[in-house]
Amino acid sequence: MPVLALLALSALTQESNDFSKVWDDVSESISTRYYARESRGREMRKRLEHYAPLARAATSRAQFDAILDRMIGEFRDSHFDFFTEDEQGFYAMDGLIKKEAIPMPHIGAWFRKGSDGYTVTMVLNGSEAERAGLRKGDLVLGLASGQSFSPVASFRDGGRVRLRVRRSLALSDSFLNPPREFQPELSVKRDPPFDMFLSATRASTRVIERDGKRIGYFRLWTQSNQRFLDAMHDALKGPLKNTDALILDLRDGFGGRPYGFAEPFLRRSERRPLAVLINGGTRSAKEVLAHEFKKKGRGTLIGSTTAGHVLGTWPIRIADWAYLEIPMTEVKLDGVRLEGRGVDPDVEVPRESDASGRDLILEAAMVHLEGK
């Protein structure tokens, strides 16, 4: 590479890693856009003043990220996060604001970092992760090669990866079926996250035959754009058209736009029995959708109380390597604040799956619809 190009690249890297400047942009964005900047202004300013010297003194992106995550966690608000390009959330934020979003290396699963590894929080329909037998709740301990695991960095080189996975205690809850480790090998894909979620949404569509009834099933992984609403319409007009009842699965995934997704089920011509599946991973616009079904008495909500993460937000590209997500608006539905509260089910199913992997919430929905 020519000397001038190297100098230009070095200057760009230094600017990207100027953590004082990045902190100034973060602080300014929070101070001017945070939804509770007036009602909680004193608390907000105190927190920003406390973390400013720590953030400015950061010597790496990972350290800066850890400082921001600690500060943001103290606010205890939903839709408040700082994502670097080594986190899956970075690519989700990019997909919300850009038509041509940055592709993310993936295996069709989503992960949450913990002290002992990364827990699988979502396994998408039709994905490599699903085919390899991964389940929600599994703990990824690292790579089979002995290297540590990261949901983005470990997949960047593409090809195939072999993971070290421990089945969780919750999924192996008896003396006769203790936690075990296994090493699935998976092919890495590369897609913008919402393309990945759209493929999973389409792949979820199926008809379940049960005691002489045909029950249509559709999992809405996110409401992020019109393509997901179109996929729902296509499923209802196509393979699910002549079913006896419907299951709309709103568990896990992400929110997005709250408008239009209830309409197909609220038409006068659509009176088939409806079960709506929810859990603690049902969040944001999907909670608004669940609330609308409950308010209008359309369908039965089955599962567990939703996340209570219902604040209006929009991502901000704060550096070439990071996004800042800030809760910008309060959201109330019929005068009710769902933030921190969520939507309760009509039929509660405390446990989502058993040791064999059987979906207990889906099973409860099937039993419910059999009697309709």
Phi, psi and omega in degrees: 000134179303153183302316181298322179293320178297318179296320180295318179296320179296319180296319180295317180297318179297320180295319180296328182261017174280089189290337174295317179292316179298318178299317179302319180292321178297310182298316179297317181296316180294316183298327186259346186237344181301131188299331183251032184294342176264308183292332180237029185300318181297315178298316180299311182296320179299319181290317179297320179295323181293318187271348182305307182295328179292316181292318180296331183272001181301145182247000178207161177297321180297319179292317178299316179300316180297321179294315179296318180298321180294316180296312183298323179300330181288339178288331180058043175245149172283167178055036179228111185198164176231122186240131173260170183292356174266008180239144181299326181300331178303316184285328175294317178298319179298322180291337179285330187249351183235136177292319177258083186282157179292127177295144180246131174290136187201170173238011181084030177221158177239149189228153173235130183283138175224183184290336184247008179145201181246123179271136176286122180254341178212138170238116189276146180300134176074011186268168173302319181299318179294316180296329181278355177088013175293148178231155171302132182101344176296148181249120177272115184274335183160192175269154180297337179287351182100352178283157177288163183247139171221136187298342178248306185301323183290345182251357188298327182280355179071205179071221180239145179232148175244124184257154168260116187234137174247126176292134187290158176301323181297330180265354181224066199262028177222162179298327181280347182225067185287168177303143179223158176254146173215166187230079179289144175252131187227151174271136180274133175254173178215109181212154166301140186307320184284340168291319177299314180292326179293318177300318180293321179298313179295319182292340182287337187298125179200163176247126181256122177273126183212114176049047177082359178253150176250113185249122180276136182236135179215126179254118179266100185287331178198160176246034191291335180202177185298333183299328180286325175293320178297320179297322178295314178301316181299319180293317182290328179275341184255252187297337182261007189298315187253032178275164182273336181204169184227146171238122174252115184263112180254014184288141175058201183075208182227172181273239182129229182266133186274356192262138171094342187282339177276334190307316181300334183267350184257358179295149179298329181284348182253093182240016178296146175305139185230130171246132180245120185266130180225160175201188181292350176264358174284117189220163170059232184299334178288335173289323175299318179296315178299319178299320181295317177300318182292316181300319185269002177064029181257111179085174180238125178278125185233132178138234180224167185301139182290174191295330187073036179247081189229068172238144179287138185213170171200137182284150177237125177283105189267341176198169180295345183244008186208148171241144173247127175252125183237134171288118188253337182221145173284145179235123175234139179242117183055038178080002182257131176269112182275344179301126181078359183240310178080186180245127181277148176283160171279325177237114184273132175233098189297328185247133188276325181211163178255184185297335180277353182093002180296133183279103186286329178289317176297320179297319178296323178294320179296315179298317179300316184285336178300328182273004182263000000 
